[in-house]
Amino acid sequence: MLLGSLVPSGNGPVVVFAKPWGTSALEVVAKAEGRLMSAPSTSWIALTEASDSGFVTRLYRAGAGFVASSTVAYACARLTGLSMESQE
């Protein structure tokens, strides 16, 4: 059940974790044609929004190591002090 809560389902915020020694999380989001919501100073994590059902698949194809659900995204934002508000 815990693993199920980590995997994204549907639209909404997701957190992208880059593979070690791979493409940065920011590059992964860009390659997947996503919109960056926020990113801490590290290059291995980024917050983005899943806008369609194929977005998570595109993130993995772009080089994501792991894509986590909005639950994890909100927890990461709280821990790092990042805003989850839409930045348009």
C-alpha positions as CSV (number, residue, x, y, z in Angstrom):
1,M,0.0,0.0,0.0
2,L,2.9,2.4,0.8
3,L,4.4,1.8,-2.7
4,G,1.0,2.6,-4.2
5,S,0.9,6.0,-2.6
6,L,4.3,6.9,-4.0
7,V,3.4,6.2,-7.7
8,P,1.6,9.1,-9.5
9,S,-1.8,8.5,-10.8
10,G,-3.6,11.1,-12.9
11,N,-2.9,14.7,-13.2
12,G,-1.3,16.9,-10.5
13,P,2.0,17.8,-9.0
14,V,4.8,15.1,-9.2
15,V,8.4,15.1,-8.1
16,V,11.0,13.9,-10.5
17,F,14.2,12.3,-9.2
18,A,17.1,12.1,-11.7
19,K,19.3,9.1,-12.1
20,P,22.7,9.3,-10.4
21,W,25.3,10.6,-12.9
22,G,22.6,11.0,-15.5
23,T,20.6,13.9,-16.9
24,S,19.5,16.5,-14.3
25,A,15.9,16.6,-13.2
26,L,15.5,20.0,-14.8
27,E,16.6,18.6,-18.2
28,V,14.3,15.6,-17.8
29,V,11.3,17.9,-17.3
30,A,12.3,20.0,-20.3
31,K,12.8,16.9,-22.5
32,A,9.4,15.6,-21.5
33,E,7.9,19.0,-22.4
34,G,6.8,19.7,-18.9
35,R,6.4,22.9,-16.9
36,L,8.7,23.3,-14.0
37,M,7.0,24.3,-10.8
38,S,10.0,24.5,-8.5
39,A,13.5,23.1,-8.1
40,P,15.8,23.2,-5.1
41,S,19.5,24.0,-5.6
42,T,20.3,20.4,-6.2
43,S,20.1,19.0,-9.8
44,W,18.6,15.6,-8.9
45,I,15.1,16.7,-7.9
46,A,12.4,18.9,-9.5
47,L,8.7,19.5,-9.0
48,T,6.5,19.6,-12.1
49,E,2.8,19.0,-12.9
50,A,1.4,16.0,-14.8
51,S,-1.0,17.6,-17.2
52,D,-2.0,14.5,-19.1
53,S,-2.0,10.7,-18.7
54,G,1.2,10.2,-20.8
55,F,3.4,12.8,-19.0
56,V,4.9,10.4,-16.4
57,T,5.8,8.0,-19.3
58,R,7.5,10.9,-21.1
59,L,9.4,11.7,-17.9
60,Y,10.8,8.2,-17.7
61,R,11.7,8.2,-21.4
62,A,13.5,11.5,-20.9
63,G,15.7,9.9,-18.2
64,A,13.9,10.2,-14.9
65,G,15.1,7.7,-12.3
66,F,11.8,7.9,-10.3
67,V,8.7,9.9,-10.5
68,A,6.7,10.2,-7.3
69,S,3.1,11.2,-6.6
70,S,1.7,14.5,-5.4
71,T,1.8,13.2,-1.8
72,V,5.6,13.0,-2.1
73,A,5.8,16.3,-4.0
74,Y,4.0,18.1,-1.2
75,A,6.1,16.5,1.4
76,C,9.3,17.5,-0.4
77,A,8.0,21.0,-0.8
78,R,7.2,21.3,2.9
79,L,10.7,20.0,3.9
80,T,12.5,22.3,1.5
81,G,10.3,25.4,1.9
82,L,9.3,25.4,-1.8
83,S,6.0,26.8,-2.9
84,M,3.6,24.4,-4.7
85,E,1.5,27.3,-6.0
86,S,1.3,27.6,-9.8
87,Q,3.9,30.0,-11.2
88,E,2.6,31.4,-14.4
